[in-house]
Amino acid sequence: MNVSVIIPVLNEESTIAAVVKIAKNCSRVDEIIVVDDHSVDSSVAQAKAAGASVITSTKQGKGISMLEGLLISKNPIVVFLDSDIDSYAADVIDKMTRPIIDGRADFVKSTFEREAGRVTELVAKPLLSLLFPEADKFEQPLSGVIAGKREFFEKIKFEERYGADIGILIDMIQIGARATEVNIGFITHKTKQLHQLGKMSNEVTAAILKRAKNLPSYNLDTLETTSFILDQMEFAVRQNLMPLNKMAIFDMDNTLLMGRFIDKVANKFNLNKALSDIITANQESFLIAKLIARLLKGLKISQLIETLDEIYLVPDAVEVIAELKSRGYIVGIVSDSYEFTAQHIRNKVGADFAIANELEFSDGVATGEIKILSYYARTDKSLCNHNFCKSNAMLHLSEKYDIPLSNMIAVGDSDYDACMVKHAGLGVAFCSNSRILNTVADKVIDSRSFESILDFAP
């Protein structure tokens, strides 16, 4: 029987080609589909060069990518591989499909020689033991390397994000698939950033509880136990974050970057006049963001990333951020640009996170619509009277990581950064022409170097 291999990918340019080549080396594989979840790096180009067919998912989320790959694939046996693993054994697909080909199983889950992650041990296994003991026997219930018969995959529900893998396992058991586990040897796998673990645990929990609602054991005691399990997960994350009680926040445009992304785009695609008209005719930042997004309608994400890469980073940005992290700082980007650009720069400079508004794409083309991040919106805790302000995002980060504002460094260049810079423990105006920002900042830097920040960052 021929095998289809489906590989969901999101920004894995360093590993995706190796994963595709592993799939190509299996004689039974005659179809390799990489489903791109709107990557902003060279993942797509790398996958194509390695010999895979590539499609772009219609909506972000691993489960959506898995389902769309399944719908396009043609073979009776389907294997899903994680795209961030470059240490698969050469015979991984043979190992995963052998129980199916031999008629011993309908669904195969991988296990591997690596300690289970925190979400597995603190959330997934306790909940499975409580609600689905038949699934608790699997050593790696959150493993994303799986294989199965198409007819069974077509009967189950694919969750959108972190809940996808556990949802598939439970669904397969509930529809009566013969499920087994196969050891695929030692692998190296990216560890989730601490700030991702809370979201991951919540989505894994939601996927499990959704499938438990009709069980006789689903009652108030179950919900109380679930709440306790999630509390333990949150406590574990906080314990890991305790040594990291400092944060440095950087603006992106004209701060980390030696230029503004939207200015570069406007110049390259003949939008300068339209952009100028929007900025001069409007005062409200929310409206300006909406109108500028419309200018980008029809541009491909590949064009926009290529334009972004034409803007140089501040020469010592990578080195200074690495030094800040070595001193115990969580380092992030808070930008009024777009998430795909901020995440791309986050990867370049080695920051821990990036917060920005979401420019919407359909099949890799900008729709002209934008989702303004709620973190920027004014609340009863806001430090200023602006309806949308970066200082509100800073407050959110302060609460999320339990880091006081006094332990935060904020670096920016414009009026839009003034409130954030003003209320941080150390506010830095970086190569700024803003009189307001330079006035409220604790430190003004006039040269394109972040090195002097280290003198004030214990």
Phi, psi and chi 1 to 4 in degrees:
 res  aa     phi    psi   chi1   chi2   chi3   chi4
   1 MET       -  136.0  -73.9 -173.6  -76.3      -
   2 ASN   -77.9  156.8  -72.3  -20.5      -      -
   3 VAL  -124.4  137.7  173.9      -      -      -
   4 SER  -102.4  135.2  -64.6      -      -      -
   5 VAL  -112.0  127.2  174.5      -      -      -
   6 ILE  -116.9  129.8  -60.9  168.8      -      -
   7 ILE  -128.3   99.9  -48.1  169.9      -      -
   8 PRO   -68.3  141.1  -16.4   30.7      -      -
   9 VAL  -140.7  142.3   64.8      -      -      -
  10 LEU  -146.2  104.6  174.7   61.9      -      -
  11 ASN    55.3   57.2  -61.6  -31.7      -      -
  12 GLU  -126.6   50.3  -59.7  -64.6  -10.0      -
  13 GLU   -63.2  -24.1   62.7 -176.7    1.6      -
  14 SER   -82.7  -15.2   63.7      -      -      -
  15 THR  -124.5  -21.9   53.7      -      -      -
  16 ILE   -61.1  -39.1 -176.1   60.5      -      -
  17 ALA   -62.1  -41.3      -      -      -      -
  18 ALA   -63.9  -38.0      -      -      -      -
  19 VAL   -65.9  -43.4  178.4      -      -      -
  20 VAL   -61.3  -42.0  171.2      -      -      -
  21 LYS   -65.0  -36.5  -71.7  175.8 -177.4  176.4
  22 ILE   -59.7  -44.5  -73.6  -69.3      -      -
  23 ALA   -63.5  -39.9      -      -      -      -
  24 LYS   -66.1  -25.3  -69.9 -172.3   70.5  175.3
  25 ASN   -76.8   -9.9  -72.8  -23.1      -      -
  26 CYS   -88.4  125.1  178.3      -      -      -
  27 SER   -65.3  -26.3   61.0      -      -      -
  28 ARG   -79.7  -15.4  -70.1 -173.7  179.1  -85.6
  29 VAL   -84.2  119.3  173.3      -      -      -
  30 ASP  -123.4   12.1   66.8   -6.7      -      -
  31 GLU  -151.8  120.5 -177.2  178.7   50.1      -
  32 ILE  -124.5  117.7  -56.6  170.5      -      -
  33 ILE  -117.9  118.1  -58.6  171.2      -      -
  34 VAL   -97.7  123.6  168.8      -      -      -
  35 VAL  -105.4  110.1 -172.2      -      -      -
  36 ASP   -85.0  126.4  177.6   52.2      -      -
  37 ASP   -95.1   47.2 -161.1    9.1      -      -
  38 HIS    66.2   49.8  -56.2  -89.3      -      -
  39 SER   -63.2  150.0  -63.8      -      -      -
  40 VAL  -113.8    9.5  -62.6      -      -      -
  41 ASP  -111.0 -155.7   61.9    5.6      -      -
  42 SER   -95.2   22.1   65.6      -      -      -
  43 SER   -54.8  -44.8  -67.1      -      -      -
  44 VAL   -62.6  -47.5  169.6      -      -      -
  45 ALA   -62.1  -40.8      -      -      -      -
  46 GLN   -65.0  -41.0  -63.3  -72.9  -17.9      -
  47 ALA   -65.9  -43.3      -      -      -      -
  48 LYS   -64.2  -43.5  -72.7 -179.4  177.5  178.6
  49 ALA   -62.9  -30.9      -      -      -      -
  50 ALA   -79.2  -11.3      -      -      -      -
  51 GLY   110.1   12.5      -      -      -      -
  52 ALA   -92.7  155.1      -      -      -      -
  53 SER   -82.4  139.8  -61.1      -      -      -
  54 VAL  -124.0  131.0  179.4      -      -      -
  55 ILE  -123.9  157.8   64.9  170.9      -      -
  56 THR  -103.3  129.3  -58.5      -      -      -
  57 SER   -65.7  147.8   58.8      -      -      -
  58 THR   -77.4  -20.5   58.7      -      -      -
  59 LYS  -148.6  141.9 -177.3  179.6  179.3 -178.8
  60 GLN   -68.9  144.5  -74.9 -169.4  -44.2      -
  61 GLY   135.9  132.8      -      -      -      -
  62 LYS   -59.1  -44.0 -179.6 -176.3  177.7 -177.7
  63 GLY   -61.2  -39.2      -      -      -      -
  64 ILE   -63.0  -43.1  -61.1  -62.8      -      -
  65 SER   -62.2  -41.1  -64.3      -      -      -
  66 MET   -62.9  -45.5  -65.8  174.1   73.8      -
  67 LEU   -64.0  -44.7  175.4   59.1      -      -
  68 GLU   -66.3  -35.9  -69.2  177.7  -13.8      -
  69 GLY   -64.2  -40.6      -      -      -      -
  70 LEU   -61.0  -44.7  176.1   70.2      -      -
  71 LEU   -64.1  -30.6  -65.9  174.6      -      -
  72 ILE   -85.0  -29.8  -70.1  173.7      -      -
  73 SER   -68.1  165.4   64.4      -      -      -
  74 LYS  -124.9  -17.4   62.4 -175.0 -178.4 -176.4
  75 ASN   -87.6  158.4  -71.0  -43.0      -      -
  76 PRO   -73.5  -20.2   24.9  -33.9      -      -
  77 ILE  -115.8  132.5  -62.0  177.9      -      -
  78 VAL  -125.3  133.7  178.8      -      -      -
  79 VAL  -117.4  132.7  175.3      -      -      -
  80 PHE  -107.0  128.7  -68.4   92.8      -      -
  81 LEU  -115.9  145.6  -64.2  179.7      -      -
  82 ASP   -75.6  142.2  -77.2  -23.0      -      -
  83 SER   -89.1   -6.7   60.5      -      -      -
  84 ASP  -103.1   18.7   61.1  -15.4      -      -
  85 ILE  -115.1  122.0  -61.0  172.4      -      -
  86 ASP  -111.3   15.9   59.0    2.0      -      -
  87 SER  -121.9   25.1   55.5      -      -      -
  88 TYR   -60.3  143.2  -72.9  117.8      -      -
  89 ALA   -67.6  151.6      -      -      -      -
  90 ALA   -60.5  -28.1      -      -      -      -
  91 ASP  -102.4   23.7   61.1  -12.3      -      -
  92 VAL   -60.1  -39.7   61.4      -      -      -
  93 ILE   -71.6  -39.1  -65.7  173.8      -      -
  94 ASP   -59.8  -43.3  -72.5  -35.8      -      -
  95 LYS   -61.9  -43.0  -76.1 -176.9  176.8  179.5
  96 MET   -71.3  -30.9  -68.1  -63.4  -64.2      -
  97 THR   -96.3  -14.8   56.6      -      -      -
  98 ARG   -56.9  -46.6  178.4   54.3   54.7 -168.1
  99 PRO   -61.0  -29.7  -23.9   35.7      -      -
 100 ILE   -75.8  -46.7  -58.7  169.3      -      -
 101 ILE   -62.7  -36.3  -66.9  170.3      -      -
 102 ASP   -78.8   -4.1  -70.1  -12.1      -      -
 103 GLY    80.9   17.8      -      -      -      -
 104 ARG   -96.1  -13.9  -65.7 -179.0  -76.9  113.9
 105 ALA  -153.7  157.2      -      -      -      -
 106 ASP  -105.8  -22.1  -55.0  -53.7      -      -
 107 PHE  -145.4  135.5  173.4   70.2      -      -
 108 VAL  -126.3  128.5  178.6      -      -      -
 109 LYS  -109.3  139.9 -169.3   86.5  169.1  169.3
 110 SER   -87.8  148.0   66.0      -      -      -
 111 THR  -125.5  160.7 -176.6      -      -      -
 112 PHE  -151.8  165.1   35.5   82.5      -      -
 113 GLU   -86.2   76.5  -64.7  168.8   11.6      -
 114 ARG  -157.2  143.2 -167.2 -159.4   71.9  172.7
 115 GLU   -60.8  136.1 -176.0  179.1   -6.6      -
 116 ALA   -62.4  149.8      -      -      -      -
 117 GLY   -74.2  171.4      -      -      -      -
 118 ARG   -64.8  -39.8  -78.9  163.6  -73.9 -168.0
 119 VAL   -66.4  -37.2  175.4      -      -      -
 120 THR   -60.9  -51.2  -63.0      -      -      -
 121 GLU   -74.4  -38.0  -66.1  -63.5  -21.6      -
 122 LEU   -91.1  -22.3  -64.9  175.5      -      -
 123 VAL  -122.4  -61.2  177.6      -      -      -
 124 ALA   -61.0  -52.5      -      -      -      -
 125 LYS   -64.5  -44.2  -78.5 -173.7  169.7  -68.6
 126 PRO   -60.3  -40.4  -26.3   36.0      -      -
 127 LEU   -70.4  -39.9  -76.0  178.0      -      -
 128 LEU   -64.4  -41.1  -68.3  176.9      -      -
 129 SER   -59.7  -36.2  177.4      -      -      -
 130 LEU   -77.1  -41.8  178.8   68.6      -      -
 131 LEU  -110.2  -37.0  -63.7  168.9      -      -
 132 PHE  -132.1   70.8  -62.4  102.1      -      -
 133 PRO   -58.9  -26.9   16.7  -29.5      -      -
 134 GLU   -68.2  -21.3   61.4  -88.7   44.7      -
 135 ALA   -91.1  -18.0      -      -      -      -
 136 ASP   -69.5  -16.4 -173.0   37.7      -      -
 137 LYS   -70.8  -15.8   68.4  179.4 -178.2 -179.5
 138 PHE   -79.7  127.6  -70.3   84.6      -      -
 139 GLU   -67.0  -37.0  -67.8 -178.2   27.6      -
 140 GLN  -124.3   72.5  -56.9  -78.8   -2.8      -
 141 PRO   -64.5  -18.8   23.3  -34.2      -      -
 142 LEU   -98.5    7.2  -58.3 -174.1      -      -
 143 SER   -61.1  137.8  165.9      -      -      -
 144 GLY   -97.2   -1.2      -      -      -      -
 145 VAL   -92.9  107.1  179.8      -      -      -
 146 ILE  -139.7  162.7   58.5  176.0      -      -
 147 ALA  -144.1  154.7      -      -      -      -
 148 GLY  -175.5  171.7      -      -      -      -
 149 LYS   -78.2  137.6  -66.2  179.8  179.4  178.3
 150 ARG   -54.3  -41.7  166.0 -176.4  -62.2  -78.0
 151 GLU   -59.7  -27.6   61.4 -170.5  -85.6      -
 152 PHE   -83.7  -40.8  -74.6   89.4      -      -
 153 PHE   -59.7  -32.8  -80.7  122.9      -      -
 154 GLU   -71.8   -9.9  -70.4  175.5  -17.8      -
 155 LYS  -100.5   -4.3  -63.9  176.7 -177.6  177.7
 156 ILE  -110.5  170.9   65.9  172.4      -      -
 157 LYS  -100.3  130.1  164.9   72.5  174.7  176.2
 158 PHE   -99.8  113.8  -73.7   79.5      -      -
 159 GLU   -69.4  158.9  -60.8  -65.7  -29.9      -
 160 GLU   -73.9  -44.7  -70.6 -171.4    6.3      -
 161 ARG  -124.7 -118.6  -62.7 -176.6 -174.6  -86.2
 162 TYR   -64.6  -19.9  -68.8  122.5      -      -
 163 GLY   -82.0   -2.2      -      -      -      -
 164 ALA   -60.6  -50.7      -      -      -      -
 165 ASP   -67.8  -43.2  -62.8  -42.6      -      -
 166 ILE   -69.9  -34.8 -167.8   66.9      -      -
 167 GLY   -62.9  -41.4      -      -      -      -
 168 ILE   -62.4  -44.5  -68.7  170.3      -      -
 169 LEU   -59.2  -49.7  173.5   61.2      -      -
 170 ILE   -64.9  -43.0  -64.1  171.8      -      -
 171 ASP   -61.0  -43.0  -76.2   -7.6      -      -
 172 MET   -60.1  -42.1  -74.7  -68.3 -175.1      -
 173 ILE   -65.8  -41.7  -68.0  172.0      -      -
 174 GLN   -70.2  -27.5  -70.7 -169.4  -44.9      -
 175 ILE   -90.9    4.9   65.3  174.3      -      -
 176 GLY    87.8   16.3      -      -      -      -
 177 ALA   -69.3  141.1      -      -      -      -
 178 ARG   -76.6  110.1  -65.8  169.4  -60.7  161.2
 179 ALA  -110.0  138.0      -      -      -      -
 180 THR  -140.1  172.1 -170.5      -      -      -
 181 GLU  -123.9  137.8 -164.3  167.9   36.5      -
 182 VAL  -124.9  132.9  168.1      -      -      -
 183 ASN   -81.1  122.6 -168.2  -48.5      -      -
 184 ILE  -104.3   14.4   60.7  172.5      -      -
 185 GLY    88.5 -160.0      -      -      -      -
 186 PHE   -86.0  133.7  178.8   81.6      -      -
 187 ILE  -133.2  154.2   66.6  169.0      -      -
 188 THR  -106.9  132.4   55.2      -      -      -
 189 HIS  -134.7  141.6 -159.9  -70.3      -      -
 190 LYS   -62.6  134.6  -77.4 -174.3  179.0  178.8
 191 THR   -84.5  136.7  -58.1      -      -      -
 192 LYS   -66.0  140.7  -69.9  -74.2 -174.4  -64.0
 193 GLN   -63.1  149.1  -63.8  -75.7  -16.3      -
 194 LEU   -56.3  -37.5  -73.2  171.7      -      -
 195 HIS   -70.2  -12.8   68.7  -84.2      -      -
 196 GLN   -87.8  -19.4  -66.1  176.1  -68.8      -
 197 LEU   -66.8  -37.0  -65.9 -178.5      -      -
 198 GLY   -61.9  -46.3      -      -      -      -
 199 LYS   -63.8  -42.1 -178.0  177.4 -178.6 -178.9
 200 MET   -61.4  -46.1 -175.7  177.6 -179.0      -
 201 SER   -63.7  -38.7   64.5      -      -      -
 202 ASN   -65.2  -40.8  -73.8  -30.1      -      -
 203 GLU   -73.4  -36.0  -67.6 -176.3    7.6      -
 204 VAL   -63.6  -43.9  167.1      -      -      -
 205 THR   -61.3  -45.1  -60.1      -      -      -
 206 ALA   -60.2  -40.6      -      -      -      -
 207 ALA   -64.9  -39.4      -      -      -      -
 208 ILE   -69.0  -48.0  -64.5  173.5      -      -
 209 LEU   -66.1  -34.4  -66.0 -176.2      -      -
 210 LYS   -57.6  -36.4 -177.6 -172.0  -65.1 -175.4
 211 ARG   -87.5   -6.2  -70.1  157.6  173.2   79.1
 212 ALA  -101.5   -6.3      -      -      -      -
 213 LYS   -60.4  -28.8  -72.9 -177.2  178.4  178.2
 214 ASN   -96.1    4.9  -64.6  -37.0      -      -
 215 LEU   -78.7  143.9  -64.3  175.7      -      -
 216 PRO   -58.6  -28.6  -22.3   32.8      -      -
 217 SER   -81.7   -2.8   58.1      -      -      -
 218 TYR   -84.5  104.2 -171.7   80.8      -      -
 219 ASN  -149.6 -170.9   51.0   37.5      -      -
 220 LEU   -61.6  -38.2 -176.7   59.4      -      -
 221 ASP   -62.1  -38.4  -72.6  -19.0      -      -
 222 THR   -62.4  -45.1  -57.8      -      -      -
 223 LEU   -64.3  -38.5  -68.3  176.1      -      -
 224 GLU   -65.5  -41.1  -70.9  178.2   -9.2      -
 225 THR   -64.0  -41.5  -57.1      -      -      -
 226 THR   -60.7  -43.3  -59.2      -      -      -
 227 SER   -60.8  -40.7  178.3      -      -      -
 228 PHE   -63.6  -41.6  173.0   76.0      -      -
 229 ILE   -62.1  -44.2  -69.6  170.1      -      -
 230 LEU   -66.3  -36.8  -73.2  175.2      -      -
 231 ASP   -61.4  -39.6  -73.3  -14.6      -      -
 232 GLN   -65.5  -37.7  -71.2  -64.0  103.5      -
 233 MET   -63.8  -46.1 -179.7   67.3 -154.5      -
 234 GLU   -62.1  -39.9 -176.8  176.5   -5.9      -
 235 PHE   -62.3  -42.1  175.8   75.6      -      -
 236 ALA   -62.9  -41.9      -      -      -      -
 237 VAL   -63.7  -44.0  172.0      -      -      -
 238 ARG   -63.4  -38.4  -73.6 -176.7  178.0  -85.5
 239 GLN   -62.0  -39.2  -74.6  -67.0  101.7      -
 240 ASN   -69.3  -28.0  -81.6  -80.0      -      -
 241 LEU   -86.3  -13.6  -77.7  172.4      -      -
 242 MET   -53.7  -41.7  -78.4 -178.9   65.8      -
 243 PRO   -68.3  -19.8  -18.6   32.6      -      -
 244 LEU   -99.4   75.4  -56.6  174.8      -      -
 245 ASN  -106.2   23.8   61.2   -7.5      -      -
 246 LYS  -135.0  150.7  -59.9  175.5  -72.5 -172.6
 247 MET  -141.2  142.2 -179.9  176.3  -71.3      -
 248 ALA  -121.0  127.2      -      -      -      -
 249 ILE  -115.8  129.6  -61.7  171.1      -      -
 250 PHE  -116.2  136.6  -70.7   82.1      -      -
 251 ASP   -69.9  163.0  174.8   43.9      -      -
 252 MET  -100.0  -63.9 -175.9 -178.0   74.6      -
 253 ASP   -65.1  129.7  -71.4  -53.3      -      -
 254 ASN    61.3   14.0  -88.6  -22.2      -      -
 255 THR  -123.5  -81.8  -56.6      -      -      -
 256 LEU   -65.5  -37.2  -71.2  171.2      -      -
 257 LEU   -94.4  146.7  -67.7  176.9      -      -
 258 MET   -92.1   59.3  -63.5  174.5   64.8      -
 259 GLY   156.1  172.1      -      -      -      -
 260 ARG  -106.0  132.9  -66.6 -179.8   70.6 -124.3
 261 PHE   -58.9  -48.2  169.9   67.7      -      -
 262 ILE   -66.2  -33.8 -167.5   60.0      -      -
 263 ASP   -64.3  -41.4  -70.2  -17.2      -      -
 264 LYS   -64.5  -41.7 -170.6   75.6  172.1  180.0
 265 VAL   -64.5  -45.5  170.9      -      -      -
 266 ALA   -60.5  -41.3      -      -      -      -
 267 ASN   -68.2  -38.8 -173.1   57.3      -      -
 268 LYS   -74.2  -33.7 -171.6  170.6 -176.8  177.1
 269 PHE  -112.6   23.6  -63.8  100.0      -      -
 270 ASN    59.0   46.7 -162.6   29.3      -      -
 271 LEU  -116.3   13.3  -60.1  171.2      -      -
 272 ASN   -59.5  -46.9  -76.5  -41.9      -      -
 273 LYS   -65.9  -44.4 -175.7  178.6 -174.5  -52.1
 274 ALA   -61.0  -40.7      -      -      -      -
 275 LEU   -65.6  -44.9  177.2   61.6      -      -
 276 SER   -60.8  -40.8  177.6      -      -      -
 277 ASP   -62.6  -40.5  -70.4  -14.8      -      -
 278 ILE   -64.5  -46.2  -70.9  171.8      -      -
 279 ILE   -69.1  -39.2  -65.9  172.8      -      -
 280 THR   -77.6  -24.5   55.5      -      -      -
 281 ALA   -93.4   -6.9      -      -      -      -
 282 ASN  -133.2  149.2  -60.8  -80.8      -      -
 283 GLN  -110.9  -32.2  -61.4  -64.4  -38.1      -
 284 GLU   -76.8  122.5  177.1   57.8   60.6      -
 285 SER   -61.9  -34.8   59.8      -      -      -
 286 PHE   -61.1  -46.9  177.0   87.6      -      -
 287 LEU   -67.4  -41.1  178.7   58.8      -      -
 288 ILE   -59.2  -43.3  -68.8  173.9      -      -
 289 ALA   -62.0  -42.0      -      -      -      -
 290 LYS   -63.3  -44.6  -72.2  -79.2 -171.5 -178.1
 291 LEU   -70.1  -38.6  -66.6  173.7      -      -
 292 ILE   -65.2  -38.2  -69.5  176.8      -      -
 293 ALA   -58.0  -36.4      -      -      -      -
 294 ARG   -64.6  -30.1  -68.5 -179.8 -171.5  174.1
 295 LEU   -62.8  -28.4  -71.0 -177.5      -      -
 296 LEU   -87.4   -2.7  -54.9 -178.4      -      -
 297 LYS   -56.5  131.1 -177.1  176.5 -179.3  179.2
 298 GLY    94.4  -13.7      -      -      -      -
 299 LEU   -80.5  139.7  -67.9  176.7      -      -
 300 LYS   -80.3  148.9  -63.4  178.3 -179.2  179.0
 301 ILE   -61.9  -32.7 -168.3  169.0      -      -
 302 SER   -64.0  -37.0   57.5      -      -      -
 303 GLN   -66.3  -40.8  -66.9  174.5  -59.0      -
 304 LEU   -69.9  -41.5  -64.1  172.7      -      -
 305 ILE   -65.8  -40.1  -69.3  -63.2      -      -
 306 GLU   -60.4  -39.9 -179.2 -178.7  -66.3      -
 307 THR   -66.2  -43.2  -55.9      -      -      -
 308 LEU   -58.7  -41.1  178.6   63.1      -      -
 309 ASP   -69.7  -11.0  -76.9  -23.7      -      -
 310 GLU   -81.6   -9.0  -67.2  172.0    1.0      -
 311 ILE   -95.5  125.5  -52.5  173.6      -      -
 312 TYR   -72.5  147.9  -68.9  112.6      -      -
 313 LEU   -79.2  153.4  -68.3  170.9      -      -
 314 VAL   -56.7  131.5  168.1      -      -      -
 315 PRO   -51.5  -38.3  -29.5   36.6      -      -
 316 ASP  -103.8   17.8   63.0   -1.8      -      -
 317 ALA   -59.7  -47.5      -      -      -      -
 318 VAL   -63.4  -44.5  173.4      -      -      -
 319 GLU   -66.7  -42.7  -68.9   76.2   14.9      -
 320 VAL   -68.5  -39.5  169.7      -      -      -
 321 ILE   -65.0  -40.2  -74.4  175.2      -      -
 322 ALA   -62.0  -40.2      -      -      -      -
 323 GLU   -67.4  -40.7  178.3   60.3   25.8      -
 324 LEU   -60.0  -42.9  -74.3  168.9      -      -
 325 LYS   -65.5  -36.2  -68.6  173.9   71.0  171.8
 326 SER   -67.2  -22.3   74.6      -      -      -
 327 ARG   -90.8    7.0  -62.5 -176.7 -175.3 -172.4
 328 GLY    96.4   13.7      -      -      -      -
 329 TYR   -89.6  137.6  -77.4   81.9      -      -
 330 ILE   -82.8  129.6  -59.8  171.1      -      -
 331 VAL  -117.8  130.0 -179.0      -      -      -
 332 GLY  -142.1  170.6      -      -      -      -
 333 ILE  -114.5  129.0  -61.8  171.0      -      -
 334 VAL  -121.1  112.6  174.3      -      -      -
 335 SER  -131.5  150.1  171.6      -      -      -
 336 ASP   -95.2   13.4   50.8   11.3      -      -
 337 SER   -85.3 -136.7 -175.0      -      -      -
 338 TYR  -120.4  151.6  -54.0  113.3      -      -
 339 GLU   -60.4  -42.2 -176.8 -174.6   31.6      -
 340 PHE   -64.8  -33.0   77.3   95.6      -      -
 341 THR   -74.3  -43.3   60.5      -      -      -
 342 ALA   -63.4  -40.1      -      -      -      -
 343 GLN   -66.9  -37.0  -67.2  -67.9   -7.8      -
 344 HIS   -63.1  -43.3 -170.6   61.1      -      -
 345 ILE   -71.6  -35.4  -61.4  -54.4      -      -
 346 ARG   -55.3  -45.5  176.6 -173.9   73.4   83.6
 347 ASN   -63.3  -37.7  -69.2  -27.3      -      -
 348 LYS   -67.2  -41.8  -80.3 -168.9  169.4 -174.1
 349 VAL   -94.5  -10.2  -60.0      -      -      -
 350 GLY    83.1   25.4      -      -      -      -
 351 ALA   -73.8  165.0      -      -      -      -
 352 ASP   -85.3  -29.6  -63.1  -57.0      -      -
 353 PHE  -156.3  167.9   65.6   86.4      -      -
 354 ALA  -145.4  136.6      -      -      -      -
 355 ILE  -122.3  127.4  -67.9  178.2      -      -
 356 ALA  -164.3  169.2      -      -      -      -
 357 ASN   -73.0  155.4  -61.5  -42.9      -      -
 358 GLU  -101.8  111.3 -177.9 -178.5  -13.8      -
 359 LEU   -79.9  128.5 -174.3   67.7      -      -
 360 GLU   -85.8  142.6  -65.6 -174.9   -3.3      -
 361 PHE  -127.9  149.6  -68.8   88.0      -      -
 362 SER  -130.6  119.1  176.4      -      -      -
 363 ASP    53.1   38.5  -65.8  -31.5      -      -
 364 GLY    79.4    9.7      -      -      -      -
 365 VAL  -119.6  133.7  178.0      -      -      -
 366 ALA   -63.6  132.1      -      -      -      -
 367 THR   -87.1  -13.8   65.4      -      -      -
 368 GLY    91.1    0.3      -      -      -      -
 369 GLU  -104.4  153.0  -60.7  -64.0  -37.0      -
 370 ILE  -139.8  142.2 -173.6  175.3      -      -
 371 LYS  -103.4  114.5  -66.7  179.4 -178.5  176.6
 372 ILE   -77.7  127.6  -55.9  -63.9      -      -
 373 LEU   -64.9  131.3 -151.6   62.8      -      -
 374 SER   -65.4  -22.9   60.5      -      -      -
 375 TYR   -59.3  -25.5  -63.3  151.7      -      -
 376 TYR   -83.0  -15.2  -68.2  144.0      -      -
 377 ALA   -73.7  147.2      -      -      -      -
 378 ARG   -66.0  140.2 -176.5  179.9  175.2 -175.2
 379 THR  -133.7 -178.5   69.7      -      -      -
 380 ASP   -71.9   -8.7   56.0   -2.1      -      -
 381 LYS  -100.0   -1.5  -62.8 -179.7 -179.9  178.9
 382 SER   -58.4  150.2  -66.9      -      -      -
 383 LEU   -93.5   -6.6  -57.5  169.8      -      -
 384 CYS  -143.4  179.5   66.3      -      -      -
 385 ASN   -99.5    5.5  -66.8  -38.3      -      -
 386 HIS   -71.0  141.4  -60.6  124.8      -      -
 387 ASN   -66.7  -35.6  -70.0  -31.6      -      -
 388 PHE  -134.3  128.0  -66.6   88.8      -      -
 389 CYS  -154.6  144.1 -174.4      -      -      -
 390 LYS   -65.4  -24.0  -70.7 -177.3  178.8  179.7
 391 SER   -63.9  -27.9   64.5      -      -      -
 392 ASN   -69.3  -37.7  -66.7  -35.3      -      -
 393 ALA   -64.2  -38.2      -      -      -      -
 394 MET   -64.6  -39.7 -174.3  171.5   68.7      -
 395 LEU   -61.7  -43.6  -83.7  176.0      -      -
 396 HIS   -58.5  -44.8  164.0   76.3      -      -
 397 LEU   -64.8  -37.7  -68.2  166.2      -      -
 398 SER   -60.0  -43.4  173.0      -      -      -
 399 GLU   -72.7  -41.7  -67.2  178.8   -1.7      -
 400 LYS   -62.0  -43.1  178.3  177.5  179.8  178.7
 401 TYR   -98.9    0.3  -69.2   95.7      -      -
 402 ASP    56.1   46.8 -164.6   22.0      -      -
 403 ILE  -117.9  121.2  -63.6  175.5      -      -
 404 PRO   -65.7  152.4   23.6  -33.3      -      -
 405 LEU   -57.2  -30.8  -63.9  179.7      -      -
 406 SER   -64.8  -19.1   58.6      -      -      -
 407 ASN   -99.6   17.2  -77.5   13.4      -      -
 408 MET  -112.1  142.6  -71.4 -173.2  167.5      -
 409 ILE  -108.8  131.4  -62.0  171.7      -      -
 410 ALA  -124.3  130.5      -      -      -      -
 411 VAL  -124.8  125.2 -173.2      -      -      -
 412 GLY  -152.7  179.2      -      -      -      -
 413 ASP  -129.6   -9.9   75.6  -69.1      -      -
 414 SER  -130.7  175.8   71.7      -      -      -
 415 ASP   -55.0  -35.9  -71.1   -6.1      -      -
 416 TYR   -64.3  -18.4  -65.2  112.9      -      -
 417 ASP   -95.9   -5.6  -57.6  -48.6      -      -
 418 ALA   -59.9  -46.1      -      -      -      -
 419 CYS   -65.8  -41.6  -65.4      -      -      -
 420 MET   -62.4  -45.8 -179.9  175.4   72.0      -
 421 VAL   -66.0  -39.3  166.8      -      -      -
 422 LYS   -62.5  -40.3  176.7 -178.6  178.3 -179.5
 423 HIS   -96.2   -3.0  -66.0  -72.9      -      -
 424 ALA   -76.7  157.6      -      -      -      -
 425 GLY   -58.4  -40.9      -      -      -      -
 426 LEU  -128.8  112.3  175.0   65.7      -      -
 427 GLY  -102.9  129.1      -      -      -      -
 428 VAL  -120.3  124.2  179.2      -      -      -
 429 ALA   -92.6  120.3      -      -      -      -
 430 PHE  -111.4  111.9 -173.7   76.3      -      -
 431 CYS    45.9   52.4  -62.3      -      -      -
 432 SER  -104.1  142.1  173.6      -      -      -
 433 ASN  -100.4    7.2  -66.3  -39.8      -      -
 434 SER   -87.3  116.7  166.9      -      -      -
 435 ARG   -63.6  -39.3 -179.0 -177.8   59.6   82.2
 436 ILE   -62.0  -49.8  -64.5  173.8      -      -
 437 LEU   -62.9  -44.9  179.8   63.4      -      -
 438 ASN   -64.0  -26.9  -72.2  -24.5      -      -
 439 THR   -75.5  -42.5  -60.6      -      -      -
 440 VAL   -84.9  -15.7  -59.7      -      -      -
 441 ALA   -71.2  147.1      -      -      -      -
 442 ASP   -78.7  -28.1  -60.2  -59.6      -      -
 443 LYS  -140.8  135.0  179.5  175.7  177.3   58.9
 444 VAL  -114.2  124.0  175.9      -      -      -
 445 ILE  -110.2  125.5  -62.7  176.5      -      -
 446 ASP  -101.9  -11.5  -66.6  -39.0      -      -
 447 SER  -110.6  155.8   60.4      -      -      -
 448 ARG   -78.6   68.9  -68.5  -76.8  178.1 -174.4
 449 SER  -154.7  136.8  169.3      -      -      -
 450 PHE   -94.5   -1.5  -64.8  119.3      -      -
 451 GLU   -55.7  -37.5 -175.8  177.4    9.9      -
 452 SER   -68.5  -16.6   59.7      -      -      -
 453 ILE   -62.2  -32.8  -67.7  175.4      -      -
 454 LEU   -63.9  -23.9  -61.4  176.1      -      -
 455 ASP   -67.0  -21.1  -64.1  -24.0      -      -
 456 PHE  -113.7   11.1  -59.3   86.9      -      -
 457 ALA  -118.2   89.7      -      -      -      -
 458 PRO   -65.9      -   24.3  -34.4      -      -
